[in-house]
């Protein structure tokens, strides 16, 4: 690991862990059913996709291995819906939530790849690399 990038990678890792912890609280806290968090229609799907986007992107920007990150996030998405549907009376597991989670994982991987790419070489205006 390049030492000059180590603090930034640690920051991405800490942010990723925080997002997963917030997800756990949100997914596994019993719902009061009173609409405590007022959301527009399908707003919960946006929250699902956004949280998985952030968790995935932060983990990948921290330079964790791609395959284990994606497998973990997919497992987390599926297991969280199964737990909500099978074991929590005040919650329901929804296939649409799992789809939103998977979309978030995909967009998070894309965002991490885009953000981590090397910046283009700095060139003088009008000068091509072959000159």
N, CA, C and O atoms as a MOPAC input file, in Angstrom:
PM7 MOZYME 1SCF
protein

 N      0.85200 1    -1.17900 1     0.00000 1
 C      0.00000 1     0.00000 1     0.00000 1
 C      0.89200 1     1.23500 1     0.00000 1
 O      1.84800 1     1.32500 1     0.77100 1
 N      0.57600 1     2.16100 1    -0.85200 1
 C      1.30700 1     3.41600 1    -0.92200 1
 C      1.03000 1     4.20200 1     0.36300 1
 O     -0.12100 1     4.49600 1     0.68800 1
 N      2.09900 1     4.53500 1     1.08200 1
 C      1.91800 1     5.18200 1     2.39600 1
 C      1.22000 1     6.53000 1     2.31000 1
 O      0.51300 1     6.91400 1     3.24200 1
 N      1.40200 1     7.25200 1     1.21700 1
 C      0.74700 1     8.56100 1     1.12800 1
 C     -0.76400 1     8.43100 1     0.97100 1
 O     -1.49500 1     9.37000 1     1.28600 1
 N     -1.24800 1     7.28100 1     0.48800 1
 C     -2.68300 1     7.07200 1     0.32800 1
 C     -3.30800 1     6.31800 1     1.50200 1
 O     -4.52900 1     6.17800 1     1.56000 1
 N     -2.48900 1     5.82800 1     2.44000 1
 C     -2.98700 1     5.02600 1     3.55900 1
 C     -4.04200 1     5.75300 1     4.39300 1
 O     -5.06800 1     5.14800 1     4.70400 1
 N     -3.84500 1     7.01900 1     4.77200 1
 C     -4.88400 1     7.68800 1     5.57200 1
 C     -6.22000 1     7.79800 1     4.82900 1
 O     -7.28100 1     7.66800 1     5.43800 1
 N     -6.16900 1     8.03400 1     3.53500 1
 C     -7.39900 1     8.13600 1     2.75600 1
 C     -8.09000 1     6.77900 1     2.68000 1
 O     -9.31300 1     6.69300 1     2.79100 1
 N     -7.31300 1     5.73100 1     2.49400 1
 C     -7.89500 1     4.38500 1     2.44600 1
 C     -8.51700 1     4.01500 1     3.78600 1
 O     -9.57300 1     3.38500 1     3.82900 1
 N     -7.86900 1     4.40400 1     4.87300 1
 C     -8.44200 1     4.15000 1     6.20900 1
 C     -9.75800 1     4.90400 1     6.36900 1
 O    -10.71900 1     4.37400 1     6.92600 1
 N     -9.79900 1     6.13300 1     5.88200 1
 C    -11.03400 1     6.92000 1     5.95300 1
 C    -12.16000 1     6.22300 1     5.19400 1
 O    -13.27700 1     6.11300 1     5.70200 1
 N    -11.86800 1     5.74800 1     3.96600 1
 C    -12.89200 1     5.04300 1     3.18600 1
 C    -13.37600 1     3.81400 1     3.95000 1
 O    -14.57400 1     3.53300 1     3.98400 1
 N    -12.44200 1     3.08000 1     4.56300 1
 C    -12.80500 1     1.87800 1     5.30600 1
 C    -13.69800 1     2.21800 1     6.49600 1
 O    -14.71300 1     1.55600 1     6.71600 1
 N    -13.33400 1     3.23000 1     7.25400 1
 C    -14.14300 1     3.63700 1     8.41000 1
 C    -15.53300 1     4.07300 1     7.96000 1
 O    -16.52800 1     3.71400 1     8.59000 1
 N    -15.60800 1     4.83900 1     6.88500 1
 C    -16.91800 1     5.26900 1     6.37200 1
 C    -17.75400 1     4.07300 1     5.92400 1
 O    -18.95800 1     4.02900 1     6.17300 1
 N    -17.12600 1     3.11400 1     5.27100 1
 C    -17.83900 1     1.91100 1     4.84600 1
 C    -18.38700 1     1.13200 1     6.02300 1
 O    -19.53100 1     0.67800 1     5.99500 1
 N    -17.57600 1     0.97600 1     7.05900 1
 C    -18.02400 1     0.26500 1     8.26000 1
 C    -19.18000 1     1.01500 1     8.91700 1
 O    -20.15000 1     0.40000 1     9.36000 1
 N    -19.07800 1     2.33800 1     8.97900 1
 C    -20.16600 1     3.13200 1     9.57100 1
 C    -21.46600 1     2.96700 1     8.79700 1
 O    -22.53600 1     2.85900 1     9.39600 1
 N    -21.38100 1     2.94700 1     7.47400 1
 C    -22.59600 1     2.77400 1     6.67000 1
 C    -23.22200 1     1.40800 1     6.94900 1
 O    -24.43900 1     1.31000 1     7.10800 1
 N    -22.41000 1     0.35800 1     7.00800 1
 C    -22.95100 1    -0.98000 1     7.28500 1
 C    -23.56600 1    -1.02700 1     8.68500 1
 O    -24.59600 1    -1.67400 1     8.87700 1
 N    -22.96400 1    -0.36100 1     9.65500 1
 C    -23.54500 1    -0.31600 1    11.00100 1
 C    -24.88100 1     0.43100 1    11.01200 1
 O    -25.83000 1     0.00100 1    11.66700 1
 N    -24.95000 1     1.53800 1    10.29100 1
 C    -26.21800 1     2.27800 1    10.19200 1
 C    -27.26800 1     1.41500 1     9.49900 1
 O    -28.43500 1     1.40900 1     9.89300 1
 N    -26.84400 1     0.68000 1     8.45400 1
 C    -27.76900 1    -0.23900 1     7.79200 1
 C    -28.31400 1    -1.25900 1     8.79600 1
 O    -29.51800 1    -1.51000 1     8.84200 1
 N    -27.42800 1    -1.83900 1     9.58900 1
 C    -27.85000 1    -2.85500 1    10.55300 1
 C    -28.88100 1    -2.28900 1    11.52500 1
 O    -29.88200 1    -2.94000 1    11.82300 1
 N    -28.63600 1    -1.09100 1    12.01100 1
 C    -29.60400 1    -0.45800 1    12.91300 1
 C    -30.92700 1    -0.24800 1    12.18500 1
 O    -31.99300 1    -0.55900 1    12.71600 1
 N    -30.85200 1     0.27600 1    10.98000 1
 C    -32.07900 1     0.54000 1    10.22100 1
 C    -32.82900 1    -0.71800 1     9.82900 1
 O    -34.05900 1    -0.75100 1     9.87700 1
 N    -32.09800 1    -1.75500 1     9.44200 1
 C    -32.73900 1    -2.98300 1     8.97400 1
 C    -33.28700 1    -3.83600 1    10.10300 1
 O    -34.30100 1    -4.51200 1     9.93100 1
 N    -32.62700 1    -3.81400 1    11.26300 1
 C    -32.97600 1    -4.75800 1    12.31700 1
 C    -33.64900 1    -4.13600 1    13.52800 1
 O    -33.98000 1    -4.85000 1    14.47500 1
 N    -33.86100 1    -2.82900 1    13.52500 1
 C    -34.62700 1    -2.20100 1    14.59300 1
 C    -36.10300 1    -2.43500 1    14.30300 1
 O    -36.56800 1    -2.16700 1    13.19500 1
 N    -36.84000 1    -2.93200 1    15.28500 1
 C    -38.26600 1    -3.16600 1    15.02700 1
 C    -38.96500 1    -1.88600 1    14.57600 1
 O    -38.73000 1    -0.81000 1    15.12500 1
 N    -39.81300 1    -2.02000 1    13.58600 1
 C    -40.55700 1    -0.88100 1    13.06100 1
 C    -41.73500 1    -0.58500 1    13.97600 1
 O    -42.44500 1    -1.48700 1    14.42200 1
 N    -41.92300 1     0.70600 1    14.24400 1
 C    -43.07400 1     1.08300 1    15.06800 1
 C    -44.34100 1     1.14200 1    14.23100 1
 O    -45.44700 1     1.16100 1    14.77100 1
 N    -44.17800 1     1.17100 1    12.89700 1
 C    -45.32900 1     1.19300 1    12.01400 1
 C    -46.01900 1     2.53600 1    11.93200 1
 O    -47.04000 1     2.66000 1    11.25700 1
 N    -45.48100 1     3.55900 1    12.61000 1
 C    -46.14400 1     4.86100 1    12.61100 1
 C    -45.56100 1     5.81400 1    11.57600 1
 O    -45.90300 1     6.99600 1    11.56800 1
 N    -44.69800 1     5.32400 1    10.71200 1
 C    -44.12100 1     6.19500 1     9.68700 1
 C    -43.22600 1     7.25800 1    10.27900 1
 O    -43.26900 1     8.41100 1     9.84900 1
 N    -42.40800 1     6.89000 1    11.26700 1
 C    -41.54300 1     7.83700 1    11.95200 1
 C    -40.67500 1     8.61800 1    10.97300 1
 O    -40.44100 1     9.81200 1    11.15700 1
 N    -40.20500 1     7.94800 1     9.94200 1
 C    -39.38300 1     8.59400 1     8.92600 1
 C    -40.26500 1     8.83400 1     7.70900 1
 O    -40.48300 1     7.92200 1     6.91200 1
 N    -40.78100 1    10.06800 1     7.55700 1
 C    -41.68700 1    10.32100 1     6.43200 1
 C    -40.92200 1    10.27400 1     5.10700 1
 O    -39.98200 1    11.03800 1     4.88800 1
 N    -41.33700 1     9.37700 1     4.24900 1
 C    -40.68900 1     9.21300 1     2.95300 1
 C    -41.72500 1     9.29700 1     1.84900 1
 O    -42.88200 1     8.92200 1     2.04300 1
 N    -41.31000 1     9.79100 1     0.68700 1
 C    -42.22800 1     9.75500 1    -0.46000 1
 C    -42.42000 1     8.29900 1    -0.89000 1
 O    -41.70000 1     7.41400 1    -0.42900 1
 N    -43.38500 1     8.05500 1    -1.76700 1
 C    -43.56800 1     6.68000 1    -2.24700 1
 C    -42.25000 1     6.12100 1    -2.80100 1
 O    -41.55600 1     6.78300 1    -3.57300 1
 N    -41.93300 1     4.92100 1    -2.40200 1
 C    -40.71100 1     4.20700 1    -2.80600 1
 C    -39.43600 1     4.86900 1    -2.29600 1
 O    -38.34100 1     4.54300 1    -2.75600 1
 N    -39.56800 1     5.78100 1    -1.36400 1
 C    -38.39200 1     6.43100 1    -0.79000 1
 C    -37.49400 1     5.45600 1    -0.06100 1
 O    -36.27800 1     5.64500 1    -0.00800 1
 N    -38.09000 1     4.40200 1     0.50900 1
 C    -37.26500 1     3.40500 1     1.19200 1
 C    -36.35600 1     2.67600 1     0.20300 1
 O    -35.25900 1     2.25000 1     0.56500 1
 N    -36.80600 1     2.53300 1    -1.04000 1
 C    -35.96700 1     1.87800 1    -2.06200 1
 C    -34.74900 1     2.75100 1    -2.37700 1
 O    -33.65300 1     2.24000 1    -2.60800 1
 N    -34.94800 1     4.04700 1    -2.38600 1
 C    -33.83200 1     4.97400 1    -2.61000 1
 C    -32.83500 1     4.86600 1    -1.45800 1
 O    -31.62400 1     4.86800 1    -1.67800 1
 N    -33.34800 1     4.77100 1    -0.23000 1
 C    -32.46000 1     4.60900 1     0.92800 1
 C    -31.69800 1     3.28600 1     0.85700 1
 O    -30.50400 1     3.23400 1     1.15300 1
 N    -32.39100 1     2.22100 1     0.46500 1
 C    -31.71600 1     0.92600 1     0.31500 1
 C    -30.59500 1     1.02400 1    -0.71400 1
 O    -29.44900 1     0.67400 1    -0.43100 1
 N    -30.93400 1     1.50200 1    -1.91000 1
 C    -29.93200 1     1.59200 1    -2.98200 1
 C    -28.78600 1     2.51800 1    -2.58000 1
 O    -27.61900 1     2.19700 1    -2.80500 1
 N    -29.11300 1     3.65200 1    -1.99300 1
 C    -28.07900 1     4.61300 1    -1.59900 1
 C    -27.14700 1     4.08100 1    -0.53700 1
 O    -25.93900 1     4.31000 1    -0.59800 1
 N    -27.69900 1     3.36400 1     0.44900 1
 C    -26.83200 1     2.83700 1     1.50800 1
 C    -25.91400 1     1.74300 1     0.97700 1
 O    -24.75200 1     1.66800 1     1.37700 1
 N    -26.41500 1     0.89400 1     0.08400 1
 C    -25.55900 1    -0.14400 1    -0.49300 1
 C    -24.55800 1     0.44900 1    -1.47300 1
 O    -23.43800 1    -0.04900 1    -1.58600 1
 N    -24.94400 1     1.50100 1    -2.18200 1
 C    -24.00000 1     2.20400 1    -3.05200 1
 C    -22.83600 1     2.73000 1    -2.22700 1
 O    -21.67500 1     2.50600 1    -2.57000 1
 N    -23.14300 1     3.42900 1    -1.14200 1
 C    -22.08700 1     4.01600 1    -0.31100 1
 C    -21.20600 1     2.95600 1     0.33300 1
 O    -19.98000 1     3.06800 1     0.30000 1
 N    -21.81600 1     1.92700 1     0.91900 1
 C    -21.03000 1     0.88700 1     1.59100 1
 C    -20.09400 1     0.19100 1     0.60400 1
 O    -18.92800 1    -0.05500 1     0.91300 1
 N    -20.60800 1    -0.12200 1    -0.57900 1
 C    -19.79000 1    -0.80100 1    -1.59300 1
 C    -18.68100 1     0.10400 1    -2.09200 1
 O    -17.52400 1    -0.30700 1    -2.17100 1
 N    -19.03200 1     1.33200 1    -2.42800 1
 C    -18.02700 1     2.26400 1    -2.95800 1
 C    -16.93400 1     2.53300 1    -1.92900 1
 O    -15.75200 1     2.52900 1    -2.27100 1
 N    -17.31300 1     2.76500 1    -0.67400 1
 C    -16.30500 1     3.03800 1     0.35400 1
 C    -15.37100 1     1.84300 1     0.54400 1
 O    -14.15800 1     2.01600 1     0.65900 1
 N    -15.93200 1     0.62900 1     0.57800 1
 C    -15.08800 1    -0.56000 1     0.75300 1
 C    -14.11700 1    -0.72000 1    -0.41100 1
 O    -12.94800 1    -1.04700 1    -0.20900 1
 N    -14.59600 1    -0.49200 1    -1.61100 1
 C    -13.72600 1    -0.64600 1    -2.78300 1
 C    -12.70700 1     0.48100 1    -2.87600 1
 O    -11.57600 1     0.25200 1    -3.30500 1
 N    -13.08300 1     1.68900 1    -2.48400 1
 C    -12.12400 1     2.79300 1    -2.47300 1
 C    -11.05400 1     2.57300 1    -1.40700 1
 O     -9.94700 1     3.09900 1    -1.51900 1
 N    -11.38400 1     1.79200 1    -0.36600 1
 C    -10.39900 1     1.43300 1     0.65800 1
 C     -9.45200 1     0.34600 1     0.14200 1
 O     -8.55900 1    -0.10000 1     0.86200 1
 N     -9.65200 1    -0.06600 1    -1.08400 1
 C     -8.82500 1    -1.07600 1    -1.76000 1
 C     -9.00200 1    -2.47300 1    -1.18100 1
 O     -8.08300 1    -3.29100 1    -1.23300 1
 N    -10.19400 1    -2.75100 1    -0.62300 1
 C    -10.49300 1    -4.12100 1    -0.25000 1
 C    -10.70200 1    -4.91100 1    -1.54200 1
 O    -11.09100 1    -4.33000 1    -2.55600 1
 N    -10.45400 1    -6.20400 1    -1.52700 1
 C    -10.58900 1    -7.00300 1    -2.75400 1
 C    -12.02200 1    -6.97800 1    -3.29400 1
 O    -12.98400 1    -7.10500 1    -2.53600 1
 N    -12.14600 1    -6.81300 1    -4.60300 1
 C    -13.44700 1    -6.64100 1    -5.24700 1
 C    -14.38700 1    -7.81400 1    -5.01100 1
 O    -15.52000 1    -7.62000 1    -4.56900 1
 N    -13.93400 1    -9.02200 1    -5.29900 1
 C    -14.84100 1   -10.17200 1    -5.22400 1
 C    -15.39500 1   -10.36400 1    -3.80800 1
 O    -16.60900 1   -10.49300 1    -3.65300 1
 N    -14.55200 1   -10.38900 1    -2.77200 1
 C    -15.12300 1   -10.54500 1    -1.43100 1
 C    -16.08500 1    -9.40300 1    -1.04200 1
 O    -17.08900 1    -9.64600 1    -0.37300 1
 N    -15.78400 1    -8.18100 1    -1.45100 1
 C    -16.67500 1    -7.05500 1    -1.13500 1
 C    -18.03400 1    -7.26400 1    -1.78800 1
 O    -19.06800 1    -7.12800 1    -1.13400 1
 N    -18.03600 1    -7.59400 1    -3.07500 1
 C    -19.30800 1    -7.77000 1    -3.79400 1
 C    -20.08100 1    -8.95500 1    -3.22600 1
 O    -21.29500 1    -8.86700 1    -3.04500 1
 N    -19.39600 1   -10.06200 1    -2.94300 1
 C    -20.05700 1   -11.24100 1    -2.37300 1
 C    -20.63200 1   -10.90500 1    -0.99500 1
 O    -21.76600 1   -11.27300 1    -0.69000 1
 N    -19.85800 1   -10.21100 1    -0.16900 1
 C    -20.35100 1    -9.82800 1     1.15700 1
 C    -21.57800 1    -8.93800 1     1.03900 1
 O    -22.57500 1    -9.15700 1     1.72600 1
 N    -21.50900 1    -7.94100 1     0.17600 1
 C    -22.63200 1    -6.99800 1     0.05600 1
 C    -23.88700 1    -7.70000 1    -0.47900 1
 O    -24.99200 1    -7.44000 1    -0.00300 1
 N    -23.71800 1    -8.58600 1    -1.46300 1
 C    -24.87400 1    -9.33600 1    -1.97900 1
 C    -25.46300 1   -10.22700 1    -0.88500 1
 O    -26.68200 1   -10.30500 1    -0.73300 1
 N    -24.59500 1   -10.89800 1    -0.12600 1
 C    -25.07700 1   -11.72400 1     0.98100 1
 C    -25.79600 1   -10.89600 1     2.03300 1
 O    -26.84100 1   -11.29400 1     2.54800 1
 N    -25.22700 1    -9.74300 1     2.34300 1
 C    -25.83300 1    -8.83500 1     3.32800 1
 C    -27.21800 1    -8.39500 1     2.85700 1
 O    -28.15600 1    -8.33900 1     3.65200 1
 N    -27.34500 1    -8.08600 1     1.58000 1
 C    -28.63000 1    -7.65200 1     1.02800 1
 C    -29.67400 1    -8.76000 1     1.14100 1
 O    -30.79600 1    -8.51800 1     1.58500 1
 N    -29.30800 1    -9.95600 1     0.74500 1
 C    -30.25400 1   -11.07300 1     0.75100 1
 C    -30.60300 1   -11.48900 1     2.17700 1
 O    -31.77500 1   -11.67200 1     2.50600 1
 N    -29.59100 1   -11.63800 1     3.01600 1
 C    -29.82200 1   -12.08200 1     4.39200 1
 C    -30.65900 1   -11.05900 1     5.16300 1
 O    -31.52600 1   -11.44300 1     5.94800 1
 N    -30.41300 1    -9.77200 1     4.95200 1
 C    -31.18400 1    -8.75800 1     5.68200 1
 C    -32.67300 1    -8.84800 1     5.33400 1
 O    -33.52300 1    -8.69400 1     6.21100 1
 N    -32.98900 1    -9.09400 1     4.07500 1
 C    -34.39700 1    -9.21800 1     3.68700 1
 C    -35.00500 1   -10.50800 1     4.23100 1
 O    -36.16100 1   -10.52700 1     4.65300 1
 N    -34.21700 1   -11.58700 1     4.22000 1
 C    -34.72900 1   -12.85000 1     4.77800 1
 C    -34.99300 1   -12.71800 1     6.27400 1
 O    -36.02900 1   -13.17200 1     6.75900 1
 N    -34.08300 1   -12.11100 1     6.99800 1
 C    -34.26600 1   -11.92500 1     8.44300 1
 C    -35.49800 1   -11.07100 1     8.71700 1
 O    -36.30400 1   -11.39100 1     9.59100 1
 N    -35.63800 1    -9.98700 1     7.96800 1
 C    -36.80400 1    -9.12100 1     8.17500 1
 C    -38.10300 1    -9.86500 1     7.86800 1
 O    -39.09700 1    -9.71100 1     8.57800 1
 N    -38.08900 1   -10.65900 1     6.82500 1
 C    -39.30600 1   -11.35700 1     6.41000 1
 C    -39.66000 1   -12.55500 1     7.27200 1
 O    -40.83700 1   -12.83700 1     7.49600 1
 N    -38.64300 1   -13.26300 1     7.75900 1
 C    -38.90200 1   -14.50800 1     8.47800 1
 C    -38.91500 1   -14.37400 1     9.99800 1
 O    -39.62100 1   -15.12200 1    10.67500 1
 N    -38.14900 1   -13.43700 1    10.54100 1
 C    -37.94700 1   -13.42000 1    11.98800 1
 C    -38.38300 1   -12.13100 1    12.69000 1
 O    -38.31500 1   -12.05600 1    13.91700 1
 N    -38.82300 1   -11.13300 1    11.95500 1
 C    -39.20200 1    -9.87000 1    12.59200 1
 C    -40.67600 1    -9.58500 1    12.30300 1
 O    -41.06900 1    -9.32700 1    11.16500 1
 N    -41.47400 1    -9.63800 1    13.36500 1
 C    -42.91100 1    -9.43500 1    13.19900 1
 C    -43.25500 1    -8.03300 1    12.70400 1
 O    -44.21700 1    -7.85300 1    11.95800 1
 N    -42.46800 1    -7.04300 1    13.11900 1
 C    -42.78800 1    -5.66300 1    12.75500 1
 C    -42.15300 1    -5.24600 1    11.43300 1
 O    -42.26500 1    -4.08700 1    11.03500 1
 N    -41.49700 1    -6.16400 1    10.75500 1
 C    -40.83400 1    -5.88400 1     9.48200 1
 C    -41.31500 1    -6.86600 1     8.43500 1
 O    -41.91100 1    -7.89600 1     8.75000 1
 N    -41.04900 1    -6.53200 1     7.19400 1
 C    -41.35200 1    -7.46400 1     6.11200 1
 C    -40.17500 1    -7.45400 1     5.13400 1
 O    -39.63200 1    -6.39800 1     4.81000 1
 N    -39.80000 1    -8.62200 1     4.68100 1
 C    -38.76300 1    -8.72000 1     3.65800 1
 C    -39.40700 1    -8.49600 1     2.30100 1
 O    -40.43800 1    -9.09400 1     1.99400 1
 N    -38.81700 1    -7.65700 1     1.50800 1
 C    -39.39400 1    -7.35000 1     0.19900 1
 C    -38.37900 1    -7.60600 1    -0.89600 1
 O    -37.21700 1    -7.21200 1    -0.79700 1
 N    -38.84300 1    -8.27600 1    -1.94500 1
 C    -37.97500 1    -8.52300 1    -3.10000 1
 C    -37.54700 1    -7.19500 1    -3.72200 1
 O    -36.41900 1    -7.06600 1    -4.19800 1
 N    -38.44400 1    -6.21100 1    -3.71800 1
 C    -38.09900 1    -4.90300 1    -4.30600 1
 C    -36.96600 1    -4.23100 1    -3.53500 1
 O    -36.14300 1    -3.53400 1    -4.12900 1
 N    -36.91700 1    -4.43500 1    -2.21900 1
 C    -35.80100 1    -3.90000 1    -1.43800 1
 C    -34.49700 1    -4.57800 1    -1.84500 1
 O    -33.46600 1    -3.92100 1    -1.98700 1
 N    -34.54700 1    -5.89900 1    -2.03100 1
 C    -33.34800 1    -6.63800 1    -2.45000 1
 C    -32.88100 1    -6.17300 1    -3.82500 1
 O    -31.68000 1    -6.06200 1    -4.06900 1
 N    -33.81400 1    -5.90500 1    -4.71200 1
 C    -33.44600 1    -5.39000 1    -6.04600 1
 C    -32.78600 1    -4.02500 1    -5.90500 1
 O    -31.77800 1    -3.75400 1    -6.56000 1
 N    -33.33800 1    -3.16800 1    -5.06400 1
 C    -32.73600 1    -1.84900 1    -4.83000 1
 C    -31.34000 1    -2.00000 1    -4.24900 1
 O    -30.42600 1    -1.26300 1    -4.61800 1
 N    -31.17500 1    -2.96000 1    -3.33600 1
 C    -29.86000 1    -3.21400 1    -2.74000 1
 C    -28.85100 1    -3.61600 1    -3.81200 1
 O    -27.73500 1    -3.09600 1    -3.85000 1
 N    -29.24900 1    -4.54500 1    -4.68400 1
 C    -28.35300 1    -5.03000 1    -5.73600 1
 C    -28.00100 1    -3.90300 1    -6.71000 1
 O    -26.85700 1    -3.79100 1    -7.14900 1
 N    -28.97600 1    -3.08200 1    -7.04000 1
 C    -28.68600 1    -1.92700 1    -7.90700 1
 C    -27.69500 1    -0.98500 1    -7.22400 1
 O    -26.78100 1    -0.46900 1    -7.86800 1
 N    -27.87400 1    -0.76400 1    -5.93500 1
 C    -26.94100 1     0.07400 1    -5.19300 1
 C    -25.53500 1    -0.49400 1    -5.19700 1
 O    -24.56100 1     0.24600 1    -5.33000 1
 N    -25.42800 1    -1.81800 1    -5.05100 1
 C    -24.11500 1    -2.47200 1    -5.08800 1
 C    -23.46900 1    -2.25600 1    -6.45100 1
 O    -22.28700 1    -1.92200 1    -6.53000 1
 N    -24.22800 1    -2.44100 1    -7.51200 1
 C    -23.69800 1    -2.23600 1    -8.86200 1
 C    -23.24900 1    -0.80800 1    -9.09500 1
 O    -22.15300 1    -0.57000 1    -9.60200 1
 N    -24.08900 1     0.13900 1    -8.72900 1
 C    -23.71400 1     1.54600 1    -8.89400 1
 C    -22.54400 1     1.92900 1    -7.99500 1
 O    -21.71400 1     2.75700 1    -8.37100 1
 N    -22.47500 1     1.32500 1    -6.80000 1
 C    -21.34700 1     1.58400 1    -5.90900 1
 C    -20.03900 1     1.08700 1    -6.48700 1
 O    -19.01200 1     1.75900 1    -6.38200 1
 N    -20.07200 1    -0.10000 1    -7.10200 1
 C    -18.86500 1    -0.63500 1    -7.74000 1
 C    -18.44900 1     0.25500 1    -8.90700 1
 O    -17.26400 1     0.53500 1    -9.08900 1
 N    -19.42300 1     0.69700 1    -9.69300 1
 C    -19.12700 1     1.58600 1   -10.81100 1
 C    -18.54900 1     2.91100 1   -10.30400 1
 O    -17.57100 1     3.41700 1   -10.85500 1
 N    -19.15300 1     3.46500 1    -9.26100 1
 C    -18.68400 1     4.74700 1    -8.72100 1
 C    -17.26100 1     4.62300 1    -8.18000 1
 O    -16.43600 1     5.51300 1    -8.38800 1
 N    -16.97300 1     3.52000 1    -7.48700 1
 C    -15.61900 1     3.32300 1    -6.95000 1
 C    -14.60200 1     3.22700 1    -8.07100 1
 O    -13.51700 1     3.80500 1    -7.99200 1
 N    -14.95700 1     2.49800 1    -9.10700 1
 C    -14.03700 1     2.35200 1   -10.24500 1
 C    -13.79800 1     3.71600 1   -10.90100 1
 O    -12.67000 1     4.05600 1   -11.25500 1
 N    -14.86000 1     4.47800 1   -11.05400 1
 C    -14.73900 1     5.79200 1   -11.70200 1
 C    -13.91400 1     6.74500 1   -10.83400 1
 O    -13.06100 1     7.47200 1   -11.34300 1
 N    -14.17000 1     6.73700 1    -9.53000 1
 C    -13.45000 1     7.64500 1    -8.63300 1
 C    -11.98900 1     7.25300 1    -8.44500 1
 O    -11.14200 1     8.11800 1    -8.22100 1
 N    -11.68400 1     5.96000 1    -8.53400 1
 C    -10.32500 1     5.48700 1    -8.29100 1
 C     -9.43300 1     5.53300 1    -9.52900 1
 O     -8.22500 1     5.31100 1    -9.43700 1
 N    -10.02200 1     5.81800 1   -10.67800 1
 C     -9.20100 1     5.82100 1   -11.90300 1
 C     -8.13500 1     6.90100 1   -11.80300 1
 O     -8.29700 1     7.90400 1   -11.10700 1
 N     -7.06800 1     6.67300 1   -12.50000 1
 C     -5.97000 1     7.63500 1   -12.48700 1
 C     -6.38600 1     8.88900 1   -13.24000 1
 O     -7.05000 1     8.80900 1   -14.27400 1
 N     -5.99800 1    10.03400 1   -12.72500 1
 C     -6.32900 1    11.25500 1   -13.45100 1
 C     -5.58000 1    11.28400 1   -14.78000 1
 O     -4.48300 1    10.73100 1   -14.87400 1
 N     -6.14200 1    11.91000 1   -15.79900 1
 C     -5.44900 1    11.96900 1   -17.08600 1
 C     -4.12800 1    12.71600 1   -16.94300 1
 O     -3.97900 1    13.60200 1   -16.10100 1
 N     -3.19500 1    12.34000 1   -17.77000 1
 C     -1.90200 1    13.02700 1   -17.73500 1
 C     -2.11500 1    14.50200 1   -18.04900 1
 O     -2.95400 1    14.88200 1   -18.86600 1
 N     -1.33300 1    15.29800 1   -17.37700 1
 C     -1.43100 1    16.73300 1   -17.63300 1
 C     -0.62200 1    17.04900 1   -18.87900 1
 O      0.56300 1    16.72400 1   -18.96000 1
 N     -1.25100 1    17.66600 1   -19.82100 1
 C     -0.59000 1    18.00300 1   -21.08000 1
 C     -0.81600 1    19.47500 1   -21.37400 1
 O     -1.77600 1    20.09100 1   -20.91200 1
 N      0.07100 1    19.99300 1   -22.13100 1
 C     -0.10000 1    21.35200 1   -22.61600 1
 C     -1.25700 1    21.35000 1   -23.61400 1
 O     -1.40300 1    20.39500 1   -24.37600 1
 N     -2.07000 1    22.38700 1   -23.62500 1
 C     -3.17700 1    22.41900 1   -24.58800 1
 C     -2.65700 1    22.27700 1   -26.02000 1
 O     -1.68500 1    22.91900 1   -26.41800 1
 N     -3.32400 1    21.43200 1   -26.76500 1
 C     -2.98700 1    21.25100 1   -28.17900 1
 C     -1.82700 1    20.30600 1   -28.43000 1
 O     -1.46600 1    20.07600 1   -29.58400 1
 N     -1.23200 1    19.75000 1   -27.37600 1
 C     -0.11500 1    18.82900 1   -27.56600 1
 C     -0.62100 1    17.41500 1   -27.39400 1
 O     -1.20000 1    17.08600 1   -26.35900 1
 N     -0.41200 1    16.57500 1   -28.39200 1
 C     -0.84100 1    15.18000 1   -28.31600 1
 C      0.31800 1    14.33800 1   -27.80600 1
 O      1.47400 1    14.74500 1   -27.92700 1
 N      0.03300 1    13.18000 1   -27.24100 1
 C      1.09200 1    12.33700 1   -26.68500 1
 C      2.14900 1    11.92000 1   -27.71800 1
 O      3.28700 1    11.64300 1   -27.34000 1
 N      1.80600 1    11.86900 1   -28.99600 1
 C      2.77800 1    11.40700 1   -29.99900 1
 C      3.76400 1    12.49200 1   -30.40400 1
 O      4.73000 1    12.21200 1   -31.11500 1
 N      3.54100 1    13.70500 1   -29.97000 1
 C      4.43800 1    14.78600 1   -30.39000 1
 C      5.67000 1    14.88900 1   -29.53800 1
 O      6.51400 1    15.75300 1   -29.77400 1

